[in-house]
Amino acid sequence: MAEPGVTRNMSRREHLENFAQYISDLKFRERILDRLSNRKPFQNFKILIDSSAYREDWFDFKKEAYNQYVKRLIEERE
């Protein structure tokens, strides 16, 4: 299972793909990855997530990823 996290060089798409790996429902995971490989991936991801049971999971995943990113930045500066 993927761990939430963001790096300086990570693209938005990679972040969304990491979230897809976090989802245990294989069918829904495939739907996410399919949306990310089509035209307007970010808009399609948002539409899919907003109408799913995974909406709050996405917000939690994103929040944790950015918290970890900020912690790493702080640690690098110490």
VOGU-3710 file (C-alpha; in Angstrom, 3 decimals, decimal comma):
1> maepgvtrnm> 0,000/0,000/0,000  1,294/3,446/-0,893  2,195/5,854/1,841  1,042/9,448/1,652  3,902/11,707/0,748  4,971/14,453/-1,574  8,440/15,249/-2,811  9,719/18,402/-4,452  9,969/16,679/-7,818  6,647/14,855/-7,660
11> srrehlenfa> 4,048/15,882/-10,209  0,396/16,330/-9,362  -0,375/13,266/-11,447  2,114/11,163/-9,455  0,460/12,312/-6,237  -2,942/11,201/-7,550  -1,458/7,892/-8,706  -0,075/7,348/-5,203  -3,555/7,847/-3,834  -4,886/5,272/-6,290
21> qyisdlkfre> -2,378/2,752/-4,924  -3,682/3,522/-1,432  -7,199/2,363/-2,418  -7,823/-1,300/-1,607  -10,842/-1,546/-3,945  -9,143/-2,727/-7,141  -12,029/-1,757/-9,415  -12,118/1,780/-8,080  -8,313/1,982/-8,254  -8,479/1,056/-11,942
31> rildrlsnrk> -11,156/3,688/-12,510  -8,882/6,331/-10,981  -5,885/5,264/-13,051  -8,034/5,186/-16,177  -9,243/8,732/-15,533  -5,665/9,890/-15,001  -4,587/8,475/-18,355  -7,335/10,243/-20,321  -7,877/13,816/-21,418  -8,427/16,308/-18,548
41> pfqnfkilid> -7,117/13,935/-15,872  -7,411/16,323/-12,921  -10,967/17,360/-13,709  -11,994/13,734/-14,229  -10,284/12,669/-10,992  -12,150/15,362/-9,066  -15,509/14,360/-10,554  -14,877/10,698/-9,744  -13,660/11,333/-6,183  -16,360/13,871/-5,328
51> ssayredwfd> -19,070/11,350/-6,181  -17,444/8,411/-4,383  -17,186/6,944/-0,913  -13,451/7,775/-1,055  -13,832/11,560/-0,985  -12,845/11,931/2,674  -10,053/9,379/2,206  -8,646/11,604/-0,559  -8,716/14,672/1,688  -7,055/12,732/4,515
61> fkkeaynqyv> -4,425/11,309/2,153  -3,666/14,735/0,685  -3,461/16,380/4,110  -1,103/13,697/5,450  1,064/13,883/2,332  1,540/17,623/2,660  2,138/17,378/6,409  4,938/14,891/5,744  6,356/17,140/3,023  6,467/20,159/5,338
71> krlieere> 8,075/18,077/8,105  10,801/16,954/5,688  11,438/20,544/4,609  11,775/21,642/8,230  14,109/18,742/9,040  16,305/19,605/6,042  16,727/23,157/7,311  17,685/22,164/10,852
//
